[in-house]
């Protein structure tokens, strides 16, 4: 059994009672509670607090999956560690694995948690933490006041697109087992993997300035998600989205492609929601047609040199507005369609110019379940 644990206390100094202060129209803790409760991989959600006011607020959410429990005063002081609250909880409740979620990360989504759990369930993984990638040049200053570069050679300053950067904890969530938590007395131990979240989730709400930044980001996301609810048709390119974009040939010269089964299930989920589906591709291959038939898509257009004309034709056929269409693409010939629809997305390895023109960039690459990830964001 996987349990989510959200510790909140009433004694915040920088922002009094910040955990129930309204942000984007809801109490701060609401956003992480909702993300945890919406995640199918999490069985139970517990909010631990020392404040009656916080308890009443969370109970007022009336979300069936969440339970509010007491947190001792010893674990709710300014100097107490989060681990002390986790260990107290672990000694009093039965579960196998724990997902520590911090209420100060309201940009966390159920999709992030689902992907984190999937990563945790991989072989030989003992703990998972959430991070963001930052392409910043880090320096240290010694006792004499001299600066030293930490993560790059300043005599050969790399361009940003060529710089790997570093991964930084964003504090959104941590996953480990109950046994490891009690043994190591730490939220992480053993073999650790990191789940990479979008860069804007770097901000945790600790200071009033953080609040302003995160609220703007949260409001922007809410507006984007409203678009997703209106989607009536889902269209995608094939190569680079449903496949890894590679062209493979056997010794006999036969062309083969690798598709991902998880994407196939995604198309079924769309059908279950009554959302039409289609593939628009510039290639004309029997393999693409066979895959489209397997996916039972409503429309398959091959050899499409003018994808925008095809997009308009499909929308007119079903009397669907452009704002009610979703489109997934990975290359420059998809950009016009991506700009025209209500919701646009691309795989993680799409062309840079494409990534600049979409509402959502998947964390997975083309052919590795990127389309399924995007579908789940839409229907959830």
N, C-alpha and C positions, 0 to 999 in steps of 0.2 A: 504494500500500500504506500502510495506517495502522498505526503502531506505537505501543504504549504504553511509556512509560519511567518506571520507579519507582526513584528514587535513595534508597538507605538506607545509613547509615554506622554504624559501631560506637562512635563517640566521643561519644554524647549525654551532656551534663553534668547536666541537671536530673533526668533519669530514666535511669540507666545501662542501656545496651542496650535502650532502650524499644521499638525496632522489632521485637524478638522476645519482649518481655515479654507474658505472656498477658493478654488482655482478652476477657471473655465466653467463656472457654474455648479461645481460639485466640491464637496470636502476633499482635501488632498488624498486622504487614505482611500477614498472611493475608487480611484482609478486603478490602484494596484489590487484591491480586493476584486474588482470586476475582472481584471486580466486573469487573476488566479482562478476565479470561479468559472470563467469561460474556457479554460484550458482543459480539454478532455482527459489529458494524462494525469491530472491532479485529482485525487479522490476526495480529500477534505481540505478545508481552508480554515485556519485558526488565526484570529487577531488577539494578541496578548497585550493588555493595557493595565495601567495602574489608575486610570482616570475614569470616573463614572460618566463624565460628560462625553468622553470618547466612546465608551461602551454604548451609551444611549444613541449616539450618532450612527455608529456602525449597525446597531440593531435596527435602526430606522431605514437602512437600505433595503431590508426585507429580501435579501438574497438567500435562498434556501441552503446553499452549499457552505455558507460561512458560519462559524461559531466564535463567539467572543468569550475569552477566558481571562482570569485574573493573572496579573504579573506582580510578583512581590516587589516591595519597595526597594529591597537590596539590589535588584537587577534593573532598577529604573532611575538610578542616580546619574549625575553628570559624568561620573568616573567609571561606572559599571560598563563592562564589555557586552557586546551583543551576544557573544558566546555564553555568557552567564545566563541570559534569558533563554537561549536555545537549550542549554543543558538542563535547566530547571524544567522546561517543557518536555524534554525527552524522558526525563525520569518519571513524569506523571502521565504520559500518553503512549499508546501503542501505535507504531508505524514502522515501516521498513526504511523509507528514504524521506529526506526532508529537503524542501526547497525554501531557503531563506529569502524572503522578499522584503525590500526596504521601501517604506511608504513614500520616501523622498524621491522616488523615481517614477513619476506618474506617466512617463512616455513608454513604459513597459507595456507590451501587448501579450495577449494569450498566444499568439503565433510565436513570439520570442520564447516564451516558456515551453511551448510544445517542442520547438527545435532544440532547446537546452536539454530537455528530458531525453529526446532521441539521441543526442550526443552522449549523455550520461549512460545510456543503456548500451552503448557500444562496448565491445569486448575490452577488458583490462582497464576500463575507466573507473576511477574511484571518486572523483569530484569534478564539478564543472563550475566555472565562474563566467560572468558576463563582462565583456570588455568592449572598447571602441578603439579603432585604429587612428593614431594621430601621426601626421607627417610633420613633426616639429623637430627643430634642431636643439638638442638639450646640452646644457653646460653646467659645470659645477664651479664653485669659487672656493679656493683653498684659504687657509688661515692668514696668508699674506695678502689676500685680496686678488690673486691672479685667477683668471678664468681658464677652464679646460673643457674642450669639447668632449662629450660623452658618447654620442651615438653616430658621429660622422667625422670624416677628415676634412677640416675646414679649408685645407689647401687644394682640395679637389671637390669643391661644393657641388653636390648632385642637383639635377633638376628635380622638381617635386614629383613628376610622373615616374622618375627613375629611382626614387627614394622609397625604401620599404617602410620606413618609419618604425613606430613602436606601438604596442598594445597596452592600453591603460584601463584599469578597473573603473567601471562606471557605477558600481555598487548596486545595480538593479537586482541581481539574484545570484544565489550560490546553491549548489546541489551536492549533497553527500548522503551517506547512509547513517542511520541512527548509531550503529555499532562504531563506525569510524569517528563520529562526533564525540561519543562518550569516551572513546579510547584516546583520541588525539586532543580532545578538548579544544577543537578548532573547526571552523566551518569548512575547511579544506584540508585534505591529506592524501597521501598516496599518489597515484597517477592522475594528474590534473589536465583537463582540456578546457579550452576557452571558447565561448560562443561569442561571435563578433556581432555587435548591434550597430545600428546606424550612428553616424558621428554626432548627430544632434542629441543623442541620449547621453552624451558625456556629462551633462549638467545634472548634479544632485542639488536639491533645495536645502541649502544650509544658511544662506544669507538672503536679505531682501532683494539684492540684485539678481540672484539666481531665480527668484520667484518670477520676476518680470520676464526674463528670457524664456523660462520653461512654459509659462502661461501662454505666451505668444506662439510657441511651437505647438503646444497642445491645441490651441484654438485653430491653428492652421490644419492640423491633422484631422480635427473634427469636421471641418469644412470639406476636406478631401474625402473623408469616409462617407459623407452624405451623398457624394457623387456615386460611390460604389453601390449604394443601396438601390439606385435607379437603373443599374445595368440590366439590359434585356438580351444582349448578344455579346459573345466572347469570341474574338478573332485573333489568330496568331500566325506569325510566319512559321515556317517549318525548320529549315536548316539554321542552326545556331540557337534555336529556341527549344524545339522538340528533340533536336539532336545536338551533338557537340560541334557541329559544323564541319566535321572531318569528312573526307571522301576516301572510303576504303575500297580496295579492289582485291579480289582473289587472284590466284595464279592464272586462272582462266579468263581474267579480265572482267569478271562479274562485279558490279558495284554493290556494296552493302552499307547499311547505316545502322547506328545504334540508337534506339528509342528507349525511353524510360517508362517502366510500368506504372510508376507513381503518377506520372502525367496522365496516363490512361484513366486511372481512378478519378483524377481531378475532373475530367470531362464527364464522367458519370455523375459526379456530385453536382455539376452544373445542370445536367439534364434533370436530375431530381428536383432542382430548384426552379425548373421551367425556363432556364436560360438557354437560348439557342447558341450554337457553336459553329465555328468555321475555320478553315485554313486558307491563307492567301500566300502563295509562294511564287517566286520568279522561276524556280526550277520546274521541269516537266518530267517527272520520273514515275515509273510504275510503283516503286517502293512507297512514294508519298501517298499515292492513291490507295494502296493497300492499307497503309496505316490509318488513313482517314476513314476508310470503311470499317476498320477494326474499332476505331473510336466512335463510330456512328455520328459523325459530325453532320450538321445540316447543309453546309456548303464547303466545297473544295475547289479552289481556283488555282490552276497551275499555269506556269508560263506567263504570269502577270507582270508585264513591264510597267504598267501604270497602276500601282496598287491603290492609289487614291480613288481612281474611277471605279475599281472593283468594290472598294469599301462603300462608296455612295450607292452603287447598284444594289448591293446586298441590303443596305439600310432601307432603300426605297421599296425593295421587294417585300420586306416584312413590316413596312411602315414604322420604322424605328428611327428616332432622332439620333444624330451623331453623339449627342450628350448621353445617350443611353447605351452606347457601344463601348466595349473595352478592347484594347489592341495591345498585343505583345510583339515587339520587334527587337532586332539586335544590330541592324546595320543602317547605313545612311539612306537606303531606298525605303526605309520604314518611317523615317522622321516625319514626313508630311501626314501620314496616317496617325502617328502618335500625337501630333499636335492637334488633330481635328476631333478626336474622340473625347468622351467624358472621363475615361480612366485609361491611362497609358502606363505600360510597365516594360521592363527589359530584364534579361538575365544579368548576373553579376559581371560576366565577361563581355558584355556588349561594347560596341565602339564608344569611345569617350563622348563624341558628339551626341550619340543616342542617349547616354546616361544623363546628359544635361537637359534633355527634353521630355522626361517622363515623370509621372507622379510617384512611381515606386520602382526601386531597383532591388531585384531579388538578391538574396544572400547566396543562392546556389547558381551554378553556371548552367549554360544551355546543355540539355541532354542529361543533366544530373538532378532533375526534379524541380527546376526553376519555375516551369509553367504550373506545376501542382502548387508550389508555394504561393504563387500569385493568385491562383484560383481560390485557395483557402483564405487569403486576405479579403477577397471580394465577398465570398459567401458567408464569412464569419464576422 
